[in-house]
Amino acid sequence: VTTIEPAGVFWRAEEYHQQFLTRRGGQDRLTPQTRS
């Protein structure tokens, strides 16, 4: 994976993935981070 894409995209994807997992599971299994 090359570092051509801005960090914003990566962070956005990470946040979305975490939110999706949290929404599906309901509990923070990975990291209990709640940043709005």
C-alpha positions in Angstrom: 0.0 0.0 0.0 1.5 3.3 -1.1 1.3 6.5 0.9 -0.1 8.6 -1.9 -3.5 9.0 -0.3 -3.8 11.7 2.4 -3.9 10.6 6.1 -7.4 12.0 6.3 -8.8 9.2 4.1 -7.1 6.5 6.2 -8.3 8.0 9.5 -11.8 8.4 8.1 -11.8 4.7 7.1 -10.5 3.6 10.4 -13.1 5.7 12.3 -15.9 4.4 10.1 -14.8 0.8 10.6 -14.6 1.2 14.3 -18.0 2.9 14.4 -19.5 0.1 12.3 -18.0 -2.6 14.6 -19.2 -0.7 17.7 -22.7 -0.4 16.2 -22.9 -4.0 15.2 -21.5 -5.4 18.4 -22.8 -2.7 20.7 -19.7 -3.1 22.9 -16.2 -1.7 22.3 -14.2 -4.8 21.8 -11.2 -3.2 20.2 -10.7 0.2 21.8 -13.3 2.0 24.0 -12.8 5.3 22.2 -15.8 7.6 21.9 -14.7 10.7 20.0 -17.4 12.6 18.2 
